[in-house]
Amino acid sequence: MLSQFLRTTLRNYSTPPVLKVLSLDARDTLISLKESPSVVYSRFAKNSGLNIEPDYILENFLKHYKRMSSVSPCFGYNSGGSRAWWTEVVASTLMDVRSDILTFLATSYVFQCSPNSDIKQLELTADNLYDYYATTDPWKLVEDRVKLSLQRLRLKGIVLVVTSNFDSRLKSLLAQFNLTDLFSMIILSGEIGFEKPDKRIYQLIVNHFELTHSSEILHIGDNYKNDFLGAKSFGCRSLLFDPHCVSSIPSFDRISRLSNLKLY
C-alpha cells in the first residue's frame, strides 16, 4: 500500500526527491481524548454545584467555538491568549446551557432563578477545565508504541515535526508524554497566528530546514481538508491518518497506524 503511494507520488519527477521531513498533526494523530468533552464539562460543572447534563453541551460548545474562531482566530493569538479564549468559549457554553434549563424551569413554574448568579462559578469551572486539559489525565496516545515508531524514523534520518491547530499547551502535553525530544520543530497555530490549511504553515518548514522543494515534506493528519488536501496543495506529499479505515479515498493515500509507515 505505502509503496504504491510512494510510486504514485514520485512518478511525476524525473529525479525522485528525497523525503527529509515528516510533519505530523497532533490531535487524533498522536494524541486523542479519553472521553467526550461534554461528559468532562458536565462533571466539572457538577463538582462546582451546577447540574448540567452532557446532552445539552455539544451544540452550544460548537456555536461558541465557531464564534470565537471567527472573532479571535487561532485561540486568541495577539488578542488575550488561549486561556482567556477557552474560558470565554467554555463559560459561554455552560452559561447558555444553564440559561436554557433555568428558562424552561421558570416557564414551567417549577423553579425561578437568574442565570447571571452563576457567571463567576462558570468562569471558574472553565478556568479549571483549561488547566485540566493541559495535563495528560484527559489524553491518551493514539498508539501505545508511537514513540518507538517515531524513534525508528529518526534513525533513518527523517526529521520529525509537529504541525497542529492547537494552542501552546500542546508543548507541555508532548513533554508529559515524553515525546518532545523526538521533534525538531513544533508549529502551533496558537503561537503563529495562522492555521492549517494555510500554506504558510508548510512554508515555515521549508524555510527552517532550508528545503529545496515542498515535496521533501510528508504530512500526516486525520483531517481531510486541513491535513491531506492542505499539505498537498502546497506541494507536499500527504497521507490521511485513518485509524478506523472509514475514508473513501484510495488506500495508498491513507494510513491506519503510524507504525505501518516505513520510509526508506
C-alpha positions as CSV (number, residue, x, y, z in Angstrom):
1,M,0.0,0.0,0.0
2,L,2.6,2.5,1.0
3,S,5.0,1.5,-1.8
4,Q,2.2,2.2,-4.2
5,F,1.6,5.6,-2.6
6,L,5.3,6.5,-3.0
7,R,5.4,5.4,-6.6
8,T,2.3,7.4,-7.4
9,T,3.6,10.5,-5.6
10,L,7.0,10.4,-7.2
11,R,6.2,9.3,-10.8
12,N,6.0,12.9,-12.0
13,Y,9.6,13.7,-11.1
14,S,12.5,12.8,-13.3
15,T,14.7,12.7,-10.2
16,P,12.7,11.5,-7.2
17,P,13.1,14.0,-4.3
18,V,14.4,12.6,-1.1
19,L,12.0,12.7,1.8
20,K,13.6,14.8,4.5
21,V,10.8,15.9,6.9
22,L,7.8,14.0,8.3
23,S,5.2,16.5,9.6
24,L,2.5,15.2,12.0
25,D,-0.8,16.5,13.1
26,A,-1.3,16.2,16.9
27,R,-4.9,15.7,18.0
28,D,-6.3,12.4,16.8
29,T,-3.0,11.5,15.1
30,L,-0.5,11.5,18.0
31,I,-2.9,12.0,21.0
32,S,-6.6,11.8,21.5
33,L,-9.2,12.5,24.2
34,K,-10.2,9.6,26.5
35,E,-13.8,10.8,26.8
36,S,-16.1,13.3,25.3
37,P,-15.6,16.9,26.4
38,S,-19.3,17.2,27.0
39,V,-19.0,14.5,29.7
40,V,-16.0,16.2,31.2
41,Y,-17.6,19.6,31.2
42,S,-20.7,18.2,32.9
43,R,-18.6,16.5,35.6
44,F,-16.6,19.7,36.3
45,A,-19.8,21.7,36.5
46,K,-21.5,19.3,38.9
47,N,-18.3,19.4,41.1
48,S,-18.9,23.1,41.3
49,G,-22.6,22.7,42.2
50,L,-24.1,23.2,38.8
51,N,-26.3,20.5,37.4
52,I,-25.6,20.5,33.7
53,E,-26.2,17.3,31.7
54,P,-23.8,16.4,28.8
55,D,-26.6,16.1,26.2
56,Y,-27.1,19.9,26.3
57,I,-23.5,20.9,25.9
58,L,-22.2,19.9,22.5
59,E,-24.4,22.1,20.3
60,N,-23.7,25.2,22.4
61,F,-20.0,24.4,22.5
62,L,-19.8,24.2,18.7
63,K,-21.7,27.5,18.4
64,H,-19.3,29.4,20.7
65,Y,-16.2,27.7,19.3
66,K,-17.2,28.8,15.9
67,R,-17.9,32.3,17.1
68,M,-14.6,32.7,18.9
69,S,-12.7,31.2,16.0
70,S,-14.2,34.0,13.8
71,V,-13.7,37.0,16.1
72,S,-10.4,35.9,17.6
73,P,-8.7,33.3,15.4
74,C,-6.0,30.9,16.5
75,F,-7.1,30.6,20.1
76,G,-6.8,34.3,20.8
77,Y,-3.4,34.9,19.1
78,N,-2.5,38.6,19.8
79,S,-5.9,39.1,21.5
80,G,-5.8,37.9,25.0
81,G,-4.2,34.4,24.6
82,S,-5.5,30.9,24.8
83,R,-6.6,30.8,28.4
84,A,-8.9,33.8,28.0
85,W,-10.1,32.4,24.7
86,W,-11.0,29.0,26.1
87,T,-12.5,30.4,29.2
88,E,-14.8,32.5,27.1
89,V,-15.8,29.5,24.9
90,V,-16.4,27.1,27.8
91,A,-18.1,29.6,30.2
92,S,-20.4,30.8,27.4
93,T,-21.2,27.3,26.5
94,L,-22.1,26.3,30.1
95,M,-24.0,29.6,30.6
96,D,-26.1,29.0,27.6
97,V,-27.0,25.5,28.7
98,R,-27.7,26.8,32.3
99,S,-29.9,29.6,30.9
100,D,-31.8,27.2,28.7
101,I,-32.5,24.9,31.7
102,L,-33.5,27.7,34.0
103,T,-35.7,29.3,31.4
104,F,-37.5,26.0,30.9
105,L,-37.9,25.6,34.7
106,A,-39.1,29.1,35.2
107,T,-41.7,29.0,32.4
108,S,-42.8,25.7,33.9
109,Y,-43.3,27.4,37.3
110,V,-41.0,24.8,38.8
111,F,-38.1,27.0,39.6
112,Q,-37.0,30.6,39.2
113,C,-33.5,31.9,39.3
114,S,-31.4,34.3,37.4
115,P,-28.6,32.5,35.5
116,N,-26.4,35.6,36.0
117,S,-25.8,34.5,39.5
118,D,-23.8,31.6,38.2
119,I,-21.4,33.6,36.0
120,K,-18.4,33.6,38.3
121,Q,-18.8,29.9,39.1
122,L,-19.0,29.1,35.4
123,E,-15.9,31.1,34.7
124,L,-14.0,29.3,37.5
125,T,-15.2,26.0,36.1
126,A,-13.9,27.0,32.6
127,D,-10.6,28.1,34.0
128,N,-10.2,24.7,35.9
129,L,-11.0,22.9,32.7
130,Y,-8.3,24.8,30.8
131,D,-5.7,23.6,33.4
132,Y,-7.1,20.0,33.3
133,Y,-6.7,19.8,29.5
134,A,-3.1,20.9,30.0
135,T,-2.4,17.6,31.7
136,T,-2.3,14.0,30.4
137,D,-5.3,13.0,32.5
138,P,-7.8,13.5,29.7
139,W,-5.5,12.5,26.9
140,K,-4.0,9.2,25.6
141,L,-1.6,8.3,22.9
142,V,-3.3,7.2,19.7
143,E,-0.9,4.3,19.5
144,D,0.9,2.8,22.5
145,R,4.1,2.2,20.6
146,V,4.1,5.6,18.8
147,K,7.3,6.7,20.4
148,L,9.2,3.6,19.2
149,S,7.8,4.1,15.7
150,L,9.0,7.7,15.6
151,Q,12.4,6.8,17.0
152,R,12.8,4.3,14.2
153,L,12.0,7.0,11.6
154,R,14.6,9.3,13.2
155,L,17.2,6.6,13.0
156,K,16.5,6.6,9.2
157,G,17.4,10.2,9.1
158,I,13.9,11.6,8.9
159,V,13.4,14.9,10.6
160,L,10.1,15.0,12.7
161,V,7.9,18.0,13.0
162,V,4.5,18.6,14.7
163,T,2.2,20.8,12.7
164,S,-1.0,21.4,14.7
165,N,-4.0,23.7,15.0
166,F,-3.6,23.8,18.8
167,D,-2.6,26.3,21.5
168,S,0.6,26.4,23.5
169,R,-0.5,23.7,25.9
170,L,0.4,21.0,23.3
171,K,4.1,21.6,24.0
172,S,3.6,20.7,27.7
173,L,1.5,17.7,26.7
174,L,4.1,16.3,24.4
175,A,6.7,16.8,27.1
176,Q,4.5,14.9,29.6
177,F,4.2,12.0,27.1
178,N,8.0,12.1,26.7
179,L,7.7,12.9,23.0
180,T,9.2,16.4,22.8
181,D,12.8,15.3,22.2
182,L,11.7,13.4,19.0
183,F,10.6,16.6,17.3
184,S,13.0,19.2,15.7
185,M,10.2,21.7,15.3
186,I,6.7,22.2,16.8
187,I,4.4,24.5,14.9
188,L,1.2,25.6,16.7
189,S,-1.5,27.8,15.2
190,G,-1.9,29.5,18.6
191,E,1.7,30.7,18.6
192,I,2.0,31.8,14.9
193,G,-1.4,33.3,14.2
194,F,-2.4,31.2,11.2
195,E,-3.6,27.6,10.9
196,K,-3.9,24.7,8.6
197,P,-4.8,24.5,5.7
198,D,-2.9,27.8,5.3
199,K,0.1,27.1,3.1
200,R,2.3,29.4,5.2
201,I,2.4,26.5,7.8
202,Y,4.4,24.4,5.4
203,Q,6.5,27.3,4.2
204,L,7.8,27.6,7.7
205,I,9.1,24.1,7.5
206,V,10.7,24.7,4.1
207,N,12.4,27.8,5.4
208,H,13.5,26.4,8.7
209,F,15.2,23.3,7.2
210,E,16.3,25.1,4.0
211,L,14.5,22.5,1.8
212,T,14.8,22.8,-2.0
213,H,11.2,21.6,-2.6
214,S,8.0,21.2,-0.7
215,S,7.8,17.6,-1.9
216,E,10.6,16.8,0.6
217,I,7.9,17.0,3.3
218,L,5.4,14.3,4.0
219,H,2.5,15.4,6.2
220,I,0.1,13.0,8.0
221,G,-3.1,14.1,9.8
222,D,-6.6,13.0,10.3
223,N,-8.5,15.9,8.7
224,Y,-9.1,15.5,5.0
225,K,-9.3,19.3,4.3
226,N,-6.8,20.7,6.8
227,D,-4.2,18.0,6.6
228,F,-4.4,15.9,3.5
229,L,-5.6,18.5,1.0
230,G,-3.9,21.4,2.7
231,A,-0.4,19.8,2.5
232,K,-1.0,18.5,-1.0
233,S,-2.0,22.0,-2.3
234,F,1.4,23.3,-1.1
235,G,3.2,20.5,-3.0
236,C,3.9,18.3,0.0
237,R,3.3,14.6,0.0
238,S,0.4,13.8,2.3
239,L,-1.3,10.8,3.9
240,L,-4.6,10.8,5.6
241,F,-4.5,9.3,9.1
242,D,-7.5,6.9,9.1
243,P,-7.2,4.6,12.1
244,H,-10.7,3.2,11.7
245,C,-10.4,2.7,7.9
246,V,-13.6,4.7,7.1
247,S,-12.3,7.1,4.5
248,S,-13.3,6.6,0.8
249,I,-10.1,7.9,-0.6
250,P,-7.7,5.4,-2.3
251,S,-5.9,3.2,0.2
252,F,-2.5,4.4,-0.9
253,D,-3.4,7.9,0.2
254,R,-4.1,6.9,3.8
255,I,-2.6,5.1,6.7
256,S,-4.2,3.5,9.7
257,R,-1.2,3.3,12.0
258,L,2.0,5.3,12.2
259,S,3.8,2.0,13.0
260,N,2.9,0.9,9.5
261,L,4.9,3.8,8.0
262,K,8.1,2.6,6.5
263,L,10.3,5.1,4.7
264,Y,13.5,4.1,3.0
